[in-house]
Amino acid sequence: MAQMRVKLLYKDNLVKRPVVFELAKVFDVSANIRRASVEDSIGWIVCELDGENANLESALGWLEEIGVEVERLQDVVEG
């Protein structure tokens, strides 16, 4: 099992789509949401993704394909 921390930025056309659910179901990746902000036209999530390394890489590629901006993080700063 591998873990990675990412920030996901959603544009308005994806805000209402259950992207995290799809990620878990299709790629067998679990997401622990650490911080998030969602408004009508934009949203972002900082989360820890757990899964097999190949599944994580496939999941991140899929996110980018559907239009989610993915930023890999080294640490999550919590306030």
ROSE-120187 format. One record per residue (C-alpha): residue in three letters; x, z, y. Coordinates in steps of 0.1 Angstrom, whole numbers, padded with zeros to 4 digits, always signed. Layout:
<sites>
alaXZY;...
</sites>
This chain:
<sites>
met+0000+0000+0000;ala+0012-0008+0035;gln+0000+0004+0069;met+0002-0013+0103;arg-0011-0004+0137;val-0027-0031+0158;lys-0046-0036+0190;leu-0075-0061+0187;leu-0089-0077+0218;tyr-0123-0093+0215;lys-0138-0119+0239;asp-0175-0120+0247;asn-0185-0143+0218;leu-0171-0118+0192;val-0182-0085+0207;lys-0214-0083+0187;arg-0198-0097+0155;pro-0190-0071+0128;val-0154-0081+0126;val-0140-0048+0112;phe-0166-0049+0084;glu-0158-0085+0076;leu-0121-0076+0075;ala-0127-0048+0050;lys-0150-0068+0028;val-0132-0101+0027;phe-0095-0089+0027;asp-0098-0055+0011;val-0083-0038+0041;ser-0094-0005+0055;ala-0094+0002+0092;asn-0091+0036+0108;ile-0102+0031+0144;arg-0081+0054+0167;arg-0093+0042+0201;ala-0118+0016+0213;ser-0137+0003+0243;val-0166-0021+0241;glu-0185-0037+0269;asp-0209-0066+0271;ser-0182-0092+0277;ile-0150-0078+0262;gly-0139-0051+0237;trp-0107-0037+0223;ile-0098-0016+0193;val-0066+0002+0184;cys-0066+0008+0147;glu-0045+0015+0116;leu-0049-0010+0089;asp-0042-0001+0053;gly-0039-0025+0024;glu-0016-0047+0003;asn+0010-0064+0025;ala-0003-0099+0016;asn-0039-0088+0024;leu-0028-0074+0058;glu-0010-0106+0068;ser-0040-0127+0057;ala-0064-0105+0076;leu-0043-0108+0108;gly-0041-0145+0104;trp-0079-0147+0100;leu-0085-0125+0131;glu-0064-0149+0152;glu-0082-0179+0137;ile-0116-0166+0148;gly-0103-0158+0183;val-0093-0121+0182;glu-0060-0114+0201;val-0038-0093+0178;glu-0010-0071+0191;arg+0011-0053+0166;leu+0020-0018+0177;gln+0048+0005+0168;asp+0031+0037+0178;val-0004+0047+0189;val-0003+0070+0219;glu-0033+0093+0219;gly-0045+0111+0249;
</sites>
